[in-house]
Amino acid sequence: MTTTVAVLGLGAMGLPMATNLSQTFTVRGFDISAERLALAQQAGIVPATSAAEAVADADVVLVAVRNQAQLEELLFGQDGIAAAMRPGAAVLLTSTVGGAGVEAVAGRLRDMGLLLVDAPVSGGPVRAGDGDLLVVVGADDEAWAATEDVLEAMSSTLVRVGDEPGYGQSMKTVNQLLCGVHIAAAGEALALAQALGLDVEAALKALMAGAAESFMLGDRGPRMLQAYDDDGPEVRSRLDIFVKDMGIVTAAAKSVGLSTPVAAAAEQLYLQGARRGLGAQDDSTVITVIAPEQD
């Protein structure tokens, strides 16, 4: 019997994840954007007219939302999907909402007879479309068994880091500390190369060939070189996502009494970027916070 998956949120990550899963499973999708829903239909995903329609009789409901507020509204709001899901179905949360965000919904879902798999993802849209994500999971045995085939199809690296929701968010928080710092550091490095009169494209190529190489430098670096163009870089990961994620990082560190000065400094760069109107721009534009003008 084929697993039916509903994907709610067909944005930069949700749509490629749904497209990849549709190669193996029956996938229904919903997004409030008619444009994204049309793209999903073109990709072979069965479009739904509402979130409730999408989740009806689904075995797994993959949720790709931006933050905790959207998650709670989706699950328990006026048209909340939790009431429309069949008993025993699983919510597979791929978003980064922080441990507190998961704790706020886990008990309520359990009381409604629903499973929760805390499975934030990392890797970006291209890897999402290829089923090449890192997926870190916090889930009990029942929830893990109910979703393991879907999780395997999404990922090239699947790590169960704990036996209850919250552990996945904790692991993703650590991941985002490094990602946020690496993007900020890449921006500083390329801004310095420019200020020193180097050919920045050649500098980026050289850096990627040595010990300073990183995924974020290689991925964001080319877009940073476009950040000063009139149109700017393609938006693949919004800057305000890292405002949220670095806030989760520093809040988690404070909750356990840990000092994270490098993460805190990176957080300030993203906050400054948001204040300058860059929130909806690609996060690579953080370089323009470090160096507002390119010589």
C-alpha positions in Angstrom: 0.0 0.0 0.0 1.4 3.3 -1.1 2.0 6.0 1.6 0.1 9.2 1.0 2.0 12.3 1.9 0.5 15.8 2.3 3.0 18.6 1.9 1.9 21.9 3.5 4.0 24.9 2.5 5.3 24.8 -1.1 8.0 27.4 -0.7 11.7 27.3 -1.5 12.1 24.0 0.4 8.6 22.6 0.5 8.1 22.4 -3.3 11.4 20.6 -4.1 10.8 18.2 -1.2 7.3 17.5 -2.5 8.5 17.0 -6.0 11.1 14.5 -4.9 8.7 12.6 -2.8 6.1 12.4 -5.6 8.5 10.1 -7.4 7.9 7.4 -4.7 4.6 8.3 -2.9 1.2 9.8 -3.6 1.7 13.4 -2.7 -0.9 16.1 -2.2 0.2 19.7 -1.7 -1.2 23.0 -0.5 0.1 26.5 -0.3 -1.7 29.8 0.1 0.1 31.0 -3.0 -1.8 30.1 -6.2 1.5 30.5 -8.1 3.3 27.9 -5.9 0.3 25.6 -6.1 0.4 25.8 -9.9 4.1 25.0 -9.9 3.4 22.0 -7.7 0.7 20.7 -10.1 3.2 21.1 -13.0 5.7 18.9 -11.0 3.1 16.1 -10.7 1.9 16.9 -7.2 -1.9 16.7 -6.6 -3.1 20.2 -5.7 -5.5 20.7 -2.8 -7.9 23.6 -2.5 -7.3 23.8 1.3 -4.9 22.4 3.9 -7.8 20.4 5.4 -8.4 18.7 2.0 -4.7 18.0 1.6 -4.4 16.2 4.9 -7.6 14.2 4.7 -6.7 10.5 5.0 -3.0 11.3 4.6 -0.5 9.0 6.4 2.1 11.6 6.7 1.7 15.4 6.8 5.0 17.2 6.0 5.0 20.7 7.3 7.3 23.4 5.9 6.5 26.6 7.6 8.6 29.7 8.5 8.3 29.9 12.3 6.5 28.8 15.4 3.6 31.1 15.0 2.8 29.7 11.5 3.1 26.2 12.9 0.6 26.8 15.7 -1.8 28.5 13.4 -1.6 25.7 10.8 -2.2 23.0 13.4 -4.6 24.6 15.8 -5.9 27.8 14.3 -9.4 28.5 13.0 -8.9 26.1 10.1 -6.3 24.0 11.9 -5.3 20.7 10.2 -4.9 18.7 13.4 -8.7 18.3 13.7 -8.9 17.2 10.0 -6.2 14.5 10.2 -7.0 10.9 10.7 -6.1 9.3 14.1 -2.6 7.8 14.0 -1.4 10.0 11.2 2.0 11.7 11.6 3.0 15.3 11.4 6.5 15.5 10.0 7.9 18.9 10.9 10.8 19.9 8.7 11.0 23.6 9.8 13.3 25.2 12.3 11.1 26.5 15.1 13.3 25.8 18.2 12.8 23.4 21.1 10.1 25.6 22.7 8.2 25.6 19.5 8.0 21.8 19.3 7.2 21.5 23.0 4.2 23.9 22.5 2.6 21.5 20.1 3.8 18.0 20.9 1.5 17.4 23.8 -1.6 18.7 22.1 -1.0 16.5 19.1 -0.5 13.5 21.3 -3.8 14.1 23.1 -5.5 14.2 19.7 -4.1 10.8 18.8 -1.5 12.2 16.3 2.2 11.5 16.0 4.9 14.1 15.8 8.2 13.7 14.1 10.7 16.5 14.8 12.8 16.4 11.6 14.4 19.7 10.6 16.3 19.6 7.4 19.5 21.2 6.0 21.0 21.4 2.5 19.0 23.9 0.5 16.5 23.7 -2.4 18.6 21.9 -4.9 19.5 19.1 -2.6 15.9 19.0 -1.4 14.8 18.2 -5.0 17.4 15.5 -5.2 16.5 13.8 -1.9 20.0 14.7 -0.7 19.2 16.5 2.6 20.6 16.1 6.0 17.6 15.2 8.2 18.0 15.1 12.0 15.2 13.5 13.8 13.7 13.4 17.3 10.8 10.9 17.5 9.5 8.0 19.5 9.5 4.5 18.0 5.9 4.6 16.7 6.4 7.9 15.0 9.8 6.9 13.5 8.3 3.6 12.1 5.4 5.5 10.6 7.6 8.0 8.7 11.0 6.2 8.1 10.3 5.5 4.4 9.5 9.1 3.8 12.5 10.3 5.7 14.7 8.0 3.8 13.4 9.3 0.5 14.1 12.9 1.6 17.7 12.4 2.8 21.1 11.3 1.9 22.1 11.5 5.6 19.4 10.6 8.1 20.3 10.8 11.8 17.9 9.9 14.6 19.3 12.1 17.4 16.7 11.4 20.1 13.6 9.4 21.0 11.2 12.3 21.4 10.4 15.6 19.7 12.7 18.4 20.6 16.0 16.6 19.9 15.8 17.3 16.2 15.3 21.0 16.9 18.3 21.0 19.3 20.5 19.4 16.7 19.3 21.8 14.0 20.0 24.7 16.4 23.7 23.6 16.6 23.7 23.3 12.8 22.3 26.7 12.3 24.9 28.3 14.6 27.6 27.1 12.2 25.6 28.0 9.1 24.8 31.5 10.3 28.4 32.2 11.4 29.8 30.7 8.2 27.7 33.0 6.0 28.7 36.0 8.0 32.3 35.0 7.9 32.2 34.5 4.1 30.7 38.0 3.8 33.5 39.5 5.9 36.2 37.6 3.9 35.0 38.7 0.5 34.4 42.3 1.7 38.0 42.3 2.9 39.3 40.9 -0.4 37.5 43.7 -2.2 38.7 46.4 0.1 42.3 45.1 -0.3 42.0 45.5 -4.1 41.9 41.8 -4.9 40.0 40.4 -7.8 37.1 39.0 -5.7 36.1 36.3 -8.2 39.7 35.0 -8.3 39.9 35.3 -4.5 36.8 33.2 -4.1 38.1 30.5 -6.4 41.4 30.5 -4.5 39.7 30.3 -1.1 37.6 27.3 -2.3 40.7 25.5 -3.2 42.3 25.6 0.2 41.7 25.1 3.9 39.4 28.1 4.2 36.8 26.3 1.9 33.3 25.8 3.3 29.9 24.9 2.0 28.5 28.3 2.7 31.5 30.1 1.1 31.0 28.1 -2.0 27.3 28.4 -2.1 26.8 32.0 -0.9 30.0 33.4 -2.2 29.0 33.7 -5.9 25.7 35.3 -4.8 27.6 37.7 -2.6 29.4 39.0 -5.7 25.9 39.8 -7.2 24.7 41.5 -4.0 25.7 45.0 -5.3 24.0 44.5 -8.7 20.8 46.4 -9.3 18.7 43.3 -9.2 20.7 41.5 -6.6 21.1 37.8 -6.3 18.4 35.2 -6.7 16.6 34.7 -3.4 17.2 31.1 -2.4 17.3 31.6 1.4 15.8 34.8 2.9 17.9 36.9 5.2 15.1 37.1 7.8 15.3 33.3 8.1 18.7 33.7 9.8 17.3 36.5 12.0 14.9 33.8 13.3 17.4 31.0 13.4 20.2 32.9 15.1 17.7 34.2 17.6 16.9 30.5 18.3 20.6 29.8 18.6 21.3 32.6 21.1 18.1 31.9 23.1 19.0 28.2 23.4 22.5 29.1 24.5 21.2 31.5 27.2 18.8 28.8 28.4 21.7 26.6 29.3 24.1 29.3 30.5 26.4 29.1 27.6 28.3 32.0 26.1 28.2 32.1 22.2 29.9 35.4 21.3 30.6 34.5 17.7 27.0 33.5 17.1 25.8 36.6 18.8 28.0 38.8 16.6 26.6 37.1 13.5 23.1 37.5 14.8 23.6 41.3 15.0 24.6 41.4 11.3 21.4 39.7 10.3 19.4 42.0 12.5 21.1 45.0 10.9 20.3 43.7 7.5 16.6 43.3 8.4 16.5 46.8 9.7 17.9 48.0 6.4 15.1 46.3 4.5 17.0 43.2 3.4 14.8 40.7 5.2 13.1 39.4 2.1 16.4 39.4 0.1 18.8 36.5 -0.2 20.9 36.0 3.0 24.1 36.5 0.9 23.2 40.2 0.9 24.5 40.3 4.5 27.8 41.3 2.8 26.3 44.7 2.1 25.8 45.2 5.8 29.5 44.6 6.3 30.5 46.8 3.3 27.6 49.0 2.2 29.3 50.1 -1.0 31.5 48.2 -3.4 34.5 50.2 -4.7 
